[in-house]
Amino acid sequence: MKEEKKSALIAQAVTWRKTGEEAVILNLETSEYYSANETGTFIWEQLSAGKKPGKIAAALAEEYGIPPALAAEDTAAFLKDLTQLKILAPEAKK
């Protein structure tokens, strides 16, 4: 299976694939892998396409019909978690 696109904000040692409705993310340095649910996969795909967190949150709000403030909180929390797992570079949270 071909590797999906990857943003510069995603750590170099990270690769991922979309399988069905979820993303499977692998950190090659730690040999740890993670899966993201449907909304996490939506955020991940937006990030991989090079979109900034504000644009991702706006797209999430539109896609799922949720308030923009909630989408922004959810996006920020997801990106913070990925940063703590060393999947994203620290500047990705901004």
PDB file of N, CA, C and O in Angstrom:
ATOM      1  N   MET A   1       0.845  -1.181   0.000  1.00  0.00           N
ATOM      2  CA  MET A   1       0.000   0.000   0.000  1.00  0.00           C
ATOM      3  C   MET A   1       0.889   1.243   0.000  1.00  0.00           C
ATOM      4  O   MET A   1       1.880   1.316   0.727  1.00  0.00           O
ATOM      5  N   LYS A   2       0.528   2.183  -0.801  1.00  0.00           N
ATOM      6  CA  LYS A   2       1.309   3.418  -0.925  1.00  0.00           C
ATOM      7  C   LYS A   2       1.126   4.309   0.306  1.00  0.00           C
ATOM      8  O   LYS A   2       0.017   4.442   0.822  1.00  0.00           O
ATOM      9  N   GLU A   3       2.220   4.917   0.774  1.00  0.00           N
ATOM     10  CA  GLU A   3       2.158   5.834   1.916  1.00  0.00           C
ATOM     11  C   GLU A   3       1.360   7.074   1.538  1.00  0.00           C
ATOM     12  O   GLU A   3       1.479   7.596   0.430  1.00  0.00           O
ATOM     13  N   GLU A   4       0.549   7.531   2.478  1.00  0.00           N
ATOM     14  CA  GLU A   4      -0.245   8.734   2.270  1.00  0.00           C
ATOM     15  C   GLU A   4       0.652   9.970   2.338  1.00  0.00           C
ATOM     16  O   GLU A   4       1.801   9.893   2.774  1.00  0.00           O
ATOM     17  N   LYS A   5       0.112  11.108   1.902  1.00  0.00           N
ATOM     18  CA  LYS A   5       0.853  12.373   1.968  1.00  0.00           C
ATOM     19  C   LYS A   5       1.216  12.704   3.406  1.00  0.00           C
ATOM     20  O   LYS A   5       0.580  12.235   4.350  1.00  0.00           O
ATOM     21  N   LYS A   6       2.256  13.525   3.552  1.00  0.00           N
ATOM     22  CA  LYS A   6       2.700  13.878   4.889  1.00  0.00           C
ATOM     23  C   LYS A   6       3.115  15.342   4.933  1.00  0.00           C
ATOM     24  O   LYS A   6       3.872  15.811   4.083  1.00  0.00           O
ATOM     25  N   SER A   7       2.612  16.054   5.929  1.00  0.00           N
ATOM     26  CA  SER A   7       2.935  17.459   6.155  1.00  0.00           C
ATOM     27  C   SER A   7       4.304  17.581   6.796  1.00  0.00           C
ATOM     28  O   SER A   7       4.795  16.641   7.421  1.00  0.00           O
ATOM     29  N   ALA A   8       4.916  18.747   6.637  1.00  0.00           N
ATOM     30  CA  ALA A   8       6.206  19.012   7.279  1.00  0.00           C
ATOM     31  C   ALA A   8       6.075  19.032   8.798  1.00  0.00           C
ATOM     32  O   ALA A   8       7.074  18.872   9.499  1.00  0.00           O
ATOM     33  N   LEU A   9       4.864  19.226   9.321  1.00  0.00           N
ATOM     34  CA  LEU A   9       4.658  19.243  10.768  1.00  0.00           C
ATOM     35  C   LEU A   9       4.665  17.843  11.376  1.00  0.00           C
ATOM     36  O   LEU A   9       4.813  17.688  12.588  1.00  0.00           O
ATOM     37  N   ILE A  10       4.505  16.832  10.537  1.00  0.00           N
ATOM     38  CA  ILE A  10       4.525  15.449  11.009  1.00  0.00           C
ATOM     39  C   ILE A  10       5.979  15.010  11.132  1.00  0.00           C
ATOM     40  O   ILE A  10       6.774  15.216  10.215  1.00  0.00           O
ATOM     41  N   ALA A  11       6.322  14.410  12.258  1.00  0.00           N
ATOM     42  CA  ALA A  11       7.696  13.980  12.512  1.00  0.00           C
ATOM     43  C   ALA A  11       8.203  13.093  11.379  1.00  0.00           C
ATOM     44  O   ALA A  11       7.451  12.305  10.805  1.00  0.00           O
ATOM     45  N   GLN A  12       9.463  13.230  11.074  1.00  0.00           N
ATOM     46  CA  GLN A  12      10.081  12.509   9.963  1.00  0.00           C
ATOM     47  C   GLN A  12       9.952  10.994  10.107  1.00  0.00           C
ATOM     48  O   GLN A  12       9.797  10.291   9.108  1.00  0.00           O
ATOM     49  N   ALA A  13      10.013  10.489  11.330  1.00  0.00           N
ATOM     50  CA  ALA A  13       9.991   9.043  11.574  1.00  0.00           C
ATOM     51  C   ALA A  13       8.573   8.474  11.625  1.00  0.00           C
ATOM     52  O   ALA A  13       8.387   7.321  12.016  1.00  0.00           O
ATOM     53  N   VAL A  14       7.580   9.260  11.238  1.00  0.00           N
ATOM     54  CA  VAL A  14       6.186   8.817  11.310  1.00  0.00           C
ATOM     55  C   VAL A  14       5.661   8.529   9.915  1.00  0.00           C
ATOM     56  O   VAL A  14       5.874   9.292   8.973  1.00  0.00           O
ATOM     57  N   THR A  15       4.975   7.417   9.813  1.00  0.00           N
ATOM     58  CA  THR A  15       4.300   7.059   8.572  1.00  0.00           C
ATOM     59  C   THR A  15       2.864   6.689   8.923  1.00  0.00           C
ATOM     60  O   THR A  15       2.556   6.419  10.084  1.00  0.00           O
ATOM     61  N   TRP A  16       1.991   6.676   7.929  1.00  0.00           N
ATOM     62  CA  TRP A  16       0.599   6.354   8.211  1.00  0.00           C
ATOM     63  C   TRP A  16      -0.109   5.814   6.982  1.00  0.00           C
ATOM     64  O   TRP A  16       0.331   5.992   5.846  1.00  0.00           O
ATOM     65  N   ARG A  17      -1.210   5.155   7.250  1.00  0.00           N
ATOM     66  CA  ARG A  17      -2.075   4.627   6.202  1.00  0.00           C
ATOM     67  C   ARG A  17      -3.516   4.804   6.650  1.00  0.00           C
ATOM     68  O   ARG A  17      -3.813   4.770   7.845  1.00  0.00           O
ATOM     69  N   LYS A  18      -4.395   4.989   5.704  1.00  0.00           N
ATOM     70  CA  LYS A  18      -5.827   5.008   6.014  1.00  0.00           C
ATOM     71  C   LYS A  18      -6.364   3.623   5.683  1.00  0.00           C
ATOM     72  O   LYS A  18      -6.171   3.109   4.581  1.00  0.00           O
ATOM     73  N   THR A  19      -7.033   3.039   6.647  1.00  0.00           N
ATOM     74  CA  THR A  19      -7.651   1.739   6.450  1.00  0.00           C
ATOM     75  C   THR A  19      -9.122   1.866   6.822  1.00  0.00           C
ATOM     76  O   THR A  19      -9.464   2.026   7.994  1.00  0.00           O
ATOM     77  N   GLY A  20      -9.972   1.794   5.834  1.00  0.00           N
ATOM     78  CA  GLY A  20     -11.388   2.010   6.080  1.00  0.00           C
ATOM     79  C   GLY A  20     -11.613   3.444   6.506  1.00  0.00           C
ATOM     80  O   GLY A  20     -11.228   4.374   5.797  1.00  0.00           O
ATOM     81  N   GLU A  21     -12.237   3.632   7.662  1.00  0.00           N
ATOM     82  CA  GLU A  21     -12.531   4.974   8.166  1.00  0.00           C
ATOM     83  C   GLU A  21     -11.539   5.442   9.223  1.00  0.00           C
ATOM     84  O   GLU A  21     -11.752   6.482   9.846  1.00  0.00           O
ATOM     85  N   GLU A  22     -10.456   4.690   9.435  1.00  0.00           N
ATOM     86  CA  GLU A  22      -9.502   5.107  10.456  1.00  0.00           C
ATOM     87  C   GLU A  22      -8.094   5.228   9.881  1.00  0.00           C
ATOM     88  O   GLU A  22      -7.753   4.622   8.866  1.00  0.00           O
ATOM     89  N   ALA A  23      -7.299   6.029  10.565  1.00  0.00           N
ATOM     90  CA  ALA A  23      -5.890   6.179  10.204  1.00  0.00           C
ATOM     91  C   ALA A  23      -5.064   5.352  11.186  1.00  0.00           C
ATOM     92  O   ALA A  23      -5.313   5.366  12.391  1.00  0.00           O
ATOM     93  N   VAL A  24      -4.088   4.641  10.658  1.00  0.00           N
ATOM     94  CA  VAL A  24      -3.136   3.913  11.481  1.00  0.00           C
ATOM     95  C   VAL A  24      -1.814   4.655  11.336  1.00  0.00           C
ATOM     96  O   VAL A  24      -1.280   4.801  10.236  1.00  0.00           O
ATOM     97  N   ILE A  25      -1.300   5.121  12.469  1.00  0.00           N
ATOM     98  CA  ILE A  25      -0.108   5.978  12.497  1.00  0.00           C
ATOM     99  C   ILE A  25       1.010   5.223  13.192  1.00  0.00           C
ATOM    100  O   ILE A  25       0.815   4.709  14.294  1.00  0.00           O
ATOM    101  N   LEU A  26       2.186   5.148  12.563  1.00  0.00           N
ATOM    102  CA  LEU A  26       3.318   4.401  13.101  1.00  0.00           C
ATOM    103  C   LEU A  26       4.510   5.320  13.292  1.00  0.00           C
ATOM    104  O   LEU A  26       4.929   6.021  12.371  1.00  0.00           O
ATOM    105  N   ASN A  27       5.053   5.305  14.509  1.00  0.00           N
ATOM    106  CA  ASN A  27       6.290   6.024  14.795  1.00  0.00           C
ATOM    107  C   ASN A  27       7.414   5.012  14.635  1.00  0.00           C
ATOM    108  O   ASN A  27       7.562   4.111  15.460  1.00  0.00           O
ATOM    109  N   LEU A  28       8.199   5.153  13.591  1.00  0.00           N
ATOM    110  CA  LEU A  28       9.252   4.188  13.289  1.00  0.00           C
ATOM    111  C   LEU A  28      10.395   4.221  14.300  1.00  0.00           C
ATOM    112  O   LEU A  28      11.111   3.231  14.448  1.00  0.00           O
ATOM    113  N   GLU A  29      10.579   5.343  14.999  1.00  0.00           N
ATOM    114  CA  GLU A  29      11.634   5.427  16.009  1.00  0.00           C
ATOM    115  C   GLU A  29      11.284   4.636  17.261  1.00  0.00           C
ATOM    116  O   GLU A  29      12.155   4.011  17.866  1.00  0.00           O
ATOM    117  N   THR A  30      10.017   4.661  17.652  1.00  0.00           N
ATOM    118  CA  THR A  30       9.607   3.995  18.895  1.00  0.00           C
ATOM    119  C   THR A  30       8.910   2.662  18.640  1.00  0.00           C
ATOM    120  O   THR A  30       8.661   1.908  19.580  1.00  0.00           O
ATOM    121  N   SER A  31       8.597   2.366  17.393  1.00  0.00           N
ATOM    122  CA  SER A  31       7.841   1.166  17.005  1.00  0.00           C
ATOM    123  C   SER A  31       6.452   1.134  17.628  1.00  0.00           C
ATOM    124  O   SER A  31       5.861   0.066  17.784  1.00  0.00           O
ATOM    125  N   GLU A  32       5.932   2.303  17.983  1.00  0.00           N
ATOM    126  CA  GLU A  32       4.584   2.391  18.528  1.00  0.00           C
ATOM    127  C   GLU A  32       3.630   2.804  17.418  1.00  0.00           C
ATOM    128  O   GLU A  32       3.967   3.619  16.559  1.00  0.00           O
ATOM    129  N   TYR A  33       2.443   2.231  17.451  1.00  0.00           N
ATOM    130  CA  TYR A  33       1.443   2.632  16.475  1.00  0.00           C
ATOM    131  C   TYR A  33       0.152   3.018  17.175  1.00  0.00           C
ATOM    132  O   TYR A  33      -0.141   2.573  18.285  1.00  0.00           O
ATOM    133  N   TYR A  34      -0.596   3.845  16.502  1.00  0.00           N
ATOM    134  CA  TYR A  34      -1.824   4.407  17.038  1.00  0.00           C
ATOM    135  C   TYR A  34      -2.878   4.365  15.946  1.00  0.00           C
ATOM    136  O   TYR A  34      -2.566   4.383  14.755  1.00  0.00           O
ATOM    137  N   SER A  35      -4.119   4.310  16.369  1.00  0.00           N
ATOM    138  CA  SER A  35      -5.195   4.426  15.391  1.00  0.00           C
ATOM    139  C   SER A  35      -6.074   5.596  15.799  1.00  0.00           C
ATOM    140  O   SER A  35      -6.243   5.887  16.983  1.00  0.00           O
ATOM    141  N   ALA A  36      -6.617   6.243  14.816  1.00  0.00           N
ATOM    142  CA  ALA A  36      -7.490   7.396  15.049  1.00  0.00           C
ATOM    143  C   ALA A  36      -8.893   7.037  14.587  1.00  0.00           C
ATOM    144  O   ALA A  36      -9.075   6.385  13.559  1.00  0.00           O
ATOM    145  N   ASN A  37      -9.883   7.471  15.360  1.00  0.00           N
ATOM    146  CA  ASN A  37     -11.270   7.234  14.969  1.00  0.00           C
ATOM    147  C   ASN A  37     -11.629   8.119  13.772  1.00  0.00           C
ATOM    148  O   ASN A  37     -10.763   8.777  13.197  1.00  0.00           O
ATOM    149  N   GLU A  38     -12.888   8.127  13.411  1.00  0.00           N
ATOM    150  CA  GLU A  38     -13.309   8.861  12.213  1.00  0.00           C
ATOM    151  C   GLU A  38     -12.964  10.347  12.275  1.00  0.00           C
ATOM    152  O   GLU A  38     -12.436  10.894  11.307  1.00  0.00           O
ATOM    153  N   THR A  39     -13.252  11.008  13.393  1.00  0.00           N
ATOM    154  CA  THR A  39     -12.956  12.440  13.477  1.00  0.00           C
ATOM    155  C   THR A  39     -11.455  12.686  13.593  1.00  0.00           C
ATOM    156  O   THR A  39     -10.943  13.657  13.035  1.00  0.00           O
ATOM    157  N   GLY A  40     -10.752  11.822  14.309  1.00  0.00           N
ATOM    158  CA  GLY A  40      -9.295  11.944  14.381  1.00  0.00           C
ATOM    159  C   GLY A  40      -8.665  11.769  13.010  1.00  0.00           C
ATOM    160  O   GLY A  40      -7.712  12.463  12.656  1.00  0.00           O
ATOM    161  N   THR A  41      -9.206  10.837  12.247  1.00  0.00           N
ATOM    162  CA  THR A  41      -8.708  10.612  10.889  1.00  0.00           C
ATOM    163  C   THR A  41      -8.988  11.831  10.014  1.00  0.00           C
ATOM    164  O   THR A  41      -8.156  12.207   9.188  1.00  0.00           O
ATOM    165  N   PHE A  42     -10.153  12.446  10.190  1.00  0.00           N
ATOM    166  CA  PHE A  42     -10.475  13.664   9.442  1.00  0.00           C
ATOM    167  C   PHE A  42      -9.437  14.748   9.741  1.00  0.00           C
ATOM    168  O   PHE A  42      -8.910  15.377   8.825  1.00  0.00           O
ATOM    169  N   ILE A  43      -9.150  14.960  11.022  1.00  0.00           N
ATOM    170  CA  ILE A  43      -8.154  15.963  11.411  1.00  0.00           C
ATOM    171  C   ILE A  43      -6.791  15.590  10.846  1.00  0.00           C
ATOM    172  O   ILE A  43      -6.089  16.444  10.305  1.00  0.00           O
ATOM    173  N   TRP A  44      -6.415  14.332  10.966  1.00  0.00           N
ATOM    174  CA  TRP A  44      -5.116  13.867  10.490  1.00  0.00           C
ATOM    175  C   TRP A  44      -4.960  14.089   8.980  1.00  0.00           C
ATOM    176  O   TRP A  44      -3.911  14.540   8.521  1.00  0.00           O
ATOM    177  N   GLU A  45      -5.998  13.772   8.224  1.00  0.00           N
ATOM    178  CA  GLU A  45      -5.931  13.963   6.778  1.00  0.00           C
ATOM    179  C   GLU A  45      -5.786  15.440   6.419  1.00  0.00           C
ATOM    180  O   GLU A  45      -5.043  15.789   5.501  1.00  0.00           O
ATOM    181  N   GLN A  46      -6.491  16.298   7.137  1.00  0.00           N
ATOM    182  CA  GLN A  46      -6.377  17.737   6.900  1.00  0.00           C
ATOM    183  C   GLN A  46      -4.953  18.207   7.198  1.00  0.00           C
ATOM    184  O   GLN A  46      -4.366  18.974   6.434  1.00  0.00           O
ATOM    185  N   LEU A  47      -4.413  17.740   8.311  1.00  0.00           N
ATOM    186  CA  LEU A  47      -3.051  18.096   8.697  1.00  0.00           C
ATOM    187  C   LEU A  47      -2.052  17.592   7.658  1.00  0.00           C
ATOM    188  O   LEU A  47      -1.123  18.305   7.278  1.00  0.00           O
ATOM    189  N   SER A  48      -2.251  16.372   7.210  1.00  0.00           N
ATOM    190  CA  SER A  48      -1.349  15.789   6.207  1.00  0.00           C
ATOM    191  C   SER A  48      -1.393  16.541   4.889  1.00  0.00           C
ATOM    192  O   SER A  48      -0.422  16.543   4.132  1.00  0.00           O
ATOM    193  N   ALA A  49      -2.514  17.173   4.622  1.00  0.00           N
ATOM    194  CA  ALA A  49      -2.660  17.960   3.393  1.00  0.00           C
ATOM    195  C   ALA A  49      -2.033  19.344   3.543  1.00  0.00           C
ATOM    196  O   ALA A  49      -2.066  20.149   2.612  1.00  0.00           O
ATOM    197  N   GLY A  50      -1.459  19.619   4.723  1.00  0.00           N
ATOM    198  CA  GLY A  50      -0.762  20.880   4.924  1.00  0.00           C
ATOM    199  C   GLY A  50      -1.597  21.994   5.523  1.00  0.00           C
ATOM    200  O   GLY A  50      -1.142  23.136   5.593  1.00  0.00           O
ATOM    201  N   LYS A  51      -2.812  21.684   5.956  1.00  0.00           N
ATOM    202  CA  LYS A  51      -3.666  22.728   6.527  1.00  0.00           C
ATOM    203  C   LYS A  51      -3.235  23.061   7.948  1.00  0.00           C
ATOM    204  O   LYS A  51      -2.749  22.203   8.684  1.00  0.00           O
ATOM    205  N   LYS A  52      -3.421  24.310   8.314  1.00  0.00           N
ATOM    206  CA  LYS A  52      -3.096  24.817   9.648  1.00  0.00           C
ATOM    207  C   LYS A  52      -4.243  24.491  10.602  1.00  0.00           C
ATOM    208  O   LYS A  52      -5.374  24.288  10.158  1.00  0.00           O
ATOM    209  N   PRO A  53      -3.967  24.438  11.915  1.00  0.00           N
ATOM    210  CA  PRO A  53      -5.002  24.075  12.888  1.00  0.00           C
ATOM    211  C   PRO A  53      -6.296  24.877  12.792  1.00  0.00           C
ATOM    212  O   PRO A  53      -7.375  24.306  12.945  1.00  0.00           O
ATOM    213  N   GLY A  54      -6.219  26.173  12.545  1.00  0.00           N
ATOM    214  CA  GLY A  54      -7.438  26.982  12.429  1.00  0.00           C
ATOM    215  C   GLY A  54      -8.321  26.539  11.269  1.00  0.00           C
ATOM    216  O   GLY A  54      -9.543  26.468  11.399  1.00  0.00           O
ATOM    217  N   LYS A  55      -7.702  26.246  10.153  1.00  0.00           N
ATOM    218  CA  LYS A  55      -8.444  25.773   8.972  1.00  0.00           C
ATOM    219  C   LYS A  55      -9.004  24.374   9.213  1.00  0.00           C
ATOM    220  O   LYS A  55     -10.107  24.051   8.773  1.00  0.00           O
ATOM    221  N   ILE A  56      -8.225  23.544   9.920  1.00  0.00           N
ATOM    222  CA  ILE A  56      -8.682  22.193  10.236  1.00  0.00           C
ATOM    223  C   ILE A  56      -9.930  22.264  11.116  1.00  0.00           C
ATOM    224  O   ILE A  56     -10.906  21.554  10.874  1.00  0.00           O
ATOM    225  N   ALA A  57      -9.895  23.120  12.135  1.00  0.00           N
ATOM    226  CA  ALA A  57     -11.035  23.260  13.044  1.00  0.00           C
ATOM    227  C   ALA A  57     -12.270  23.743  12.283  1.00  0.00           C
ATOM    228  O   ALA A  57     -13.374  23.252  12.520  1.00  0.00           O
ATOM    229  N   ALA A  58     -12.093  24.689  11.381  1.00  0.00           N
ATOM    230  CA  ALA A  58     -13.220  25.191  10.593  1.00  0.00           C
ATOM    231  C   ALA A  58     -13.814  24.081   9.728  1.00  0.00           C
ATOM    232  O   ALA A  58     -15.033  23.951   9.620  1.00  0.00           O
ATOM    233  N   ALA A  59     -12.951  23.293   9.123  1.00  0.00           N
ATOM    234  CA  ALA A  59     -13.420  22.183   8.285  1.00  0.00           C
ATOM    235  C   ALA A  59     -14.115  21.126   9.135  1.00  0.00           C
ATOM    236  O   ALA A  59     -15.110  20.545   8.702  1.00  0.00           O
ATOM    237  N   LEU A  60     -13.608  20.868  10.339  1.00  0.00           N
ATOM    238  CA  LEU A  60     -14.215  19.900  11.247  1.00  0.00           C
ATOM    239  C   LEU A  60     -15.611  20.358  11.653  1.00  0.00           C
ATOM    240  O   LEU A  60     -16.549  19.561  11.666  1.00  0.00           O
ATOM    241  N   ALA A  61     -15.750  21.639  11.984  1.00  0.00           N
ATOM    242  CA  ALA A  61     -17.055  22.189  12.364  1.00  0.00           C
ATOM    243  C   ALA A  61     -18.057  22.038  11.220  1.00  0.00           C
ATOM    244  O   ALA A  61     -19.209  21.658  11.433  1.00  0.00           O
ATOM    245  N   GLU A  62     -17.607  22.337  10.020  1.00  0.00           N
ATOM    246  CA  GLU A  62     -18.494  22.239   8.854  1.00  0.00           C
ATOM    247  C   GLU A  62     -18.857  20.784   8.558  1.00  0.00           C
ATOM    248  O   GLU A  62     -20.023  20.470   8.316  1.00  0.00           O
ATOM    249  N   GLU A  63     -17.875  19.909   8.577  1.00  0.00           N
ATOM    250  CA  GLU A  63     -18.089  18.490   8.243  1.00  0.00           C
ATOM    251  C   GLU A  63     -19.042  17.798   9.213  1.00  0.00           C
ATOM    252  O   GLU A  63     -19.891  17.008   8.801  1.00  0.00           O
ATOM    253  N   TYR A  64     -18.900  18.096  10.493  1.00  0.00           N
ATOM    254  CA  TYR A  64     -19.671  17.387  11.511  1.00  0.00           C
ATOM    255  C   TYR A  64     -20.786  18.223  12.137  1.00  0.00           C
ATOM    256  O   TYR A  64     -21.481  17.745  13.034  1.00  0.00           O
ATOM    257  N   GLY A  65     -20.966  19.459  11.680  1.00  0.00           N
ATOM    258  CA  GLY A  65     -22.048  20.294  12.165  1.00  0.00           C
ATOM    259  C   GLY A  65     -21.954  20.611  13.651  1.00  0.00           C
ATOM    260  O   GLY A  65     -22.958  20.623  14.364  1.00  0.00           O
ATOM    261  N   ILE A  66     -20.736  20.866  14.102  1.00  0.00           N
ATOM    262  CA  ILE A  66     -20.534  21.195  15.515  1.00  0.00           C
ATOM    263  C   ILE A  66     -20.133  22.664  15.637  1.00  0.00           C
ATOM    264  O   ILE A  66     -19.661  23.259  14.668  1.00  0.00           O
ATOM    265  N   PRO A  67     -20.317  23.254  16.821  1.00  0.00           N
ATOM    266  CA  PRO A  67     -19.941  24.657  16.991  1.00  0.00           C
ATOM    267  C   PRO A  67     -18.440  24.870  16.736  1.00  0.00           C
ATOM    268  O   PRO A  67     -17.621  24.038  17.127  1.00  0.00           O
ATOM    269  N   PRO A  68     -18.085  25.966  16.090  1.00  0.00           N
ATOM    270  CA  PRO A  68     -16.674  26.240  15.794  1.00  0.00           C
ATOM    271  C   PRO A  68     -15.776  26.213  17.031  1.00  0.00           C
ATOM    272  O   PRO A  68     -14.638  25.750  16.954  1.00  0.00           O
ATOM    273  N   ALA A  69     -16.270  26.702  18.167  1.00  0.00           N
ATOM    274  CA  ALA A  69     -15.448  26.699  19.387  1.00  0.00           C
ATOM    275  C   ALA A  69     -15.141  25.276  19.834  1.00  0.00           C
ATOM    276  O   ALA A  69     -14.025  24.989  20.268  1.00  0.00           O
ATOM    277  N   LEU A  70     -16.113  24.391  19.731  1.00  0.00           N
ATOM    278  CA  LEU A  70     -15.896  22.986  20.100  1.00  0.00           C
ATOM    279  C   LEU A  70     -14.924  22.324  19.129  1.00  0.00           C
ATOM    280  O   LEU A  70     -14.049  21.563  19.543  1.00  0.00           O
ATOM    281  N   ALA A  71     -15.076  22.608  17.853  1.00  0.00           N
ATOM    282  CA  ALA A  71     -14.165  22.055  16.848  1.00  0.00           C
ATOM    283  C   ALA A  71     -12.736  22.522  17.103  1.00  0.00           C
ATOM    284  O   ALA A  71     -11.794  21.743  16.966  1.00  0.00           O
ATOM    285  N   ALA A  72     -12.574  23.779  17.471  1.00  0.00           N
ATOM    286  CA  ALA A  72     -11.239  24.320  17.766  1.00  0.00           C
ATOM    287  C   ALA A  72     -10.640  23.630  18.988  1.00  0.00           C
ATOM    288  O   ALA A  72      -9.458  23.289  18.993  1.00  0.00           O
ATOM    289  N   GLU A  73     -11.456  23.422  20.028  1.00  0.00           N
ATOM    290  CA  GLU A  73     -10.980  22.731  21.235  1.00  0.00           C
ATOM    291  C   GLU A  73     -10.579  21.297  20.915  1.00  0.00           C
ATOM    292  O   GLU A  73      -9.517  20.837  21.336  1.00  0.00           O
ATOM    293  N   ASP A  74     -11.418  20.597  20.179  1.00  0.00           N
ATOM    294  CA  ASP A  74     -11.140  19.204  19.829  1.00  0.00           C
ATOM    295  C   ASP A  74      -9.886  19.084  18.969  1.00  0.00           C
ATOM    296  O   ASP A  74      -9.064  18.192  19.179  1.00  0.00           O
ATOM    297  N   THR A  75      -9.746  19.978  18.009  1.00  0.00           N
ATOM    298  CA  THR A  75      -8.563  19.960  17.148  1.00  0.00           C
ATOM    299  C   THR A  75      -7.310  20.227  17.963  1.00  0.00           C
ATOM    300  O   THR A  75      -6.316  19.515  17.820  1.00  0.00           O
ATOM    301  N   ALA A  76      -7.344  21.242  18.816  1.00  0.00           N
ATOM    302  CA  ALA A  76      -6.182  21.571  19.645  1.00  0.00           C
ATOM    303  C   ALA A  76      -5.816  20.420  20.568  1.00  0.00           C
ATOM    304  O   ALA A  76      -4.634  20.121  20.741  1.00  0.00           O
ATOM    305  N   ALA A  77      -6.807  19.772  21.162  1.00  0.00           N
ATOM    306  CA  ALA A  77      -6.539  18.652  22.071  1.00  0.00           C
ATOM    307  C   ALA A  77      -5.909  17.477  21.318  1.00  0.00           C
ATOM    308  O   ALA A  77      -4.970  16.852  21.810  1.00  0.00           O
ATOM    309  N   PHE A  78      -6.429  17.182  20.126  1.00  0.00           N
ATOM    310  CA  PHE A  78      -5.888  16.079  19.327  1.00  0.00           C
ATOM    311  C   PHE A  78      -4.441  16.368  18.924  1.00  0.00           C
ATOM    312  O   PHE A  78      -3.583  15.491  19.024  1.00  0.00           O
ATOM    313  N   LEU A  79      -4.168  17.592  18.470  1.00  0.00           N
ATOM    314  CA  LEU A  79      -2.816  17.957  18.067  1.00  0.00           C
ATOM    315  C   LEU A  79      -1.859  17.955  19.271  1.00  0.00           C
ATOM    316  O   LEU A  79      -0.697  17.571  19.141  1.00  0.00           O
ATOM    317  N   LYS A  80      -2.345  18.379  20.422  1.00  0.00           N
ATOM    318  CA  LYS A  80      -1.521  18.347  21.634  1.00  0.00           C
ATOM    319  C   LYS A  80      -1.153  16.907  21.982  1.00  0.00           C
ATOM    320  O   LYS A  80       0.000  16.619  22.306  1.00  0.00           O
ATOM    321  N   ASP A  81      -2.124  16.010  21.915  1.00  0.00           N
ATOM    322  CA  ASP A  81      -1.851  14.598  22.189  1.00  0.00           C
ATOM    323  C   ASP A  81      -0.816  14.040  21.217  1.00  0.00           C
ATOM    324  O   ASP A  81       0.108  13.337  21.626  1.00  0.00           O
ATOM    325  N   LEU A  82      -0.971  14.349  19.939  1.00  0.00           N
ATOM    326  CA  LEU A  82      -0.019  13.858  18.935  1.00  0.00           C
ATOM    327  C   LEU A  82       1.379  14.428  19.162  1.00  0.00           C
ATOM    328  O   LEU A  82       2.378  13.749  18.926  1.00  0.00           O
ATOM    329  N   THR A  83       1.444  15.659  19.614  1.00  0.00           N
ATOM    330  CA  THR A  83       2.731  16.281  19.900  1.00  0.00           C
ATOM    331  C   THR A  83       3.397  15.590  21.090  1.00  0.00           C
ATOM    332  O   THR A  83       4.597  15.320  21.061  1.00  0.00           O
ATOM    333  N   GLN A  84       2.624  15.306  22.128  1.00  0.00           N
ATOM    334  CA  GLN A  84       3.170  14.622  23.299  1.00  0.00           C
ATOM    335  C   GLN A  84       3.659  13.222  22.955  1.00  0.00           C
ATOM    336  O   GLN A  84       4.589  12.717  23.584  1.00  0.00           O
ATOM    337  N   LEU A  85       3.042  12.595  21.966  1.00  0.00           N
ATOM    338  CA  LEU A  85       3.457  11.259  21.521  1.00  0.00           C
ATOM    339  C   LEU A  85       4.623  11.327  20.525  1.00  0.00           C
ATOM    340  O   LEU A  85       5.084  10.301  20.025  1.00  0.00           O
ATOM    341  N   LYS A  86       5.091  12.548  20.247  1.00  0.00           N
ATOM    342  CA  LYS A  86       6.199  12.801  19.317  1.00  0.00           C
ATOM    343  C   LYS A  86       5.861  12.393  17.880  1.00  0.00           C
ATOM    344  O   LYS A  86       6.735  12.012  17.100  1.00  0.00           O
ATOM    345  N   ILE A  87       4.576  12.484  17.558  1.00  0.00           N
ATOM    346  CA  ILE A  87       4.119  12.246  16.198  1.00  0.00           C
ATOM    347  C   ILE A  87       4.171  13.538  15.398  1.00  0.00           C
ATOM    348  O   ILE A  87       4.405  13.526  14.189  1.00  0.00           O
ATOM    349  N   LEU A  88       3.950  14.650  16.087  1.00  0.00           N
ATOM    350  CA  LEU A  88       4.017  15.966  15.451  1.00  0.00           C
ATOM    351  C   LEU A  88       5.152  16.775  16.055  1.00  0.00           C
ATOM    352  O   LEU A  88       5.555  16.574  17.201  1.00  0.00           O
ATOM    353  N   ALA A  89       5.643  17.680  15.256  1.00  0.00           N
ATOM    354  CA  ALA A  89       6.631  18.645  15.747  1.00  0.00           C
ATOM    355  C   ALA A  89       5.921  19.624  16.668  1.00  0.00           C
ATOM    356  O   ALA A  89       4.730  19.872  16.480  1.00  0.00           O
ATOM    357  N   PRO A  90       6.604  20.186  17.654  1.00  0.00           N
ATOM    358  CA  PRO A  90       5.955  21.103  18.619  1.00  0.00           C
ATOM    359  C   PRO A  90       5.217  22.265  17.967  1.00  0.00           C
ATOM    360  O   PRO A  90       4.194  22.702  18.495  1.00  0.00           O
ATOM    361  N   GLU A  91       5.689  22.770  16.863  1.00  0.00           N
ATOM    362  CA  GLU A  91       5.039  23.921  16.227  1.00  0.00           C
ATOM    363  C   GLU A  91       3.679  23.577  15.609  1.00  0.00           C
ATOM    364  O   GLU A  91       2.956  24.484  15.196  1.00  0.00           O
ATOM    365  N   ALA A  92       3.316  22.306  15.536  1.00  0.00           N
ATOM    366  CA  ALA A  92       2.041  21.911  14.953  1.00  0.00           C
ATOM    367  C   ALA A  92       0.854  22.350  15.795  1.00  0.00           C
ATOM    368  O   ALA A  92      -0.252  22.486  15.271  1.00  0.00           O
ATOM    369  N   LYS A  93       1.056  22.575  17.076  1.00  0.00           N
ATOM    370  CA  LYS A  93      -0.042  22.973  17.957  1.00  0.00           C
ATOM    371  C   LYS A  93      -0.477  24.409  17.704  1.00  0.00           C
ATOM    372  O   LYS A  93      -1.573  24.792  18.114  1.00  0.00           O
ATOM    373  N   LYS A  94       0.329  25.197  17.057  1.00  0.00           N
ATOM    374  CA  LYS A  94       0.073  26.640  16.894  1.00  0.00           C
ATOM    375  C   LYS A  94      -0.936  26.907  15.816  1.00  0.00           C
ATOM    376  O   LYS A  94      -1.265  28.064  15.552  1.00  0.00           O
TER     377      LYS A  94
END
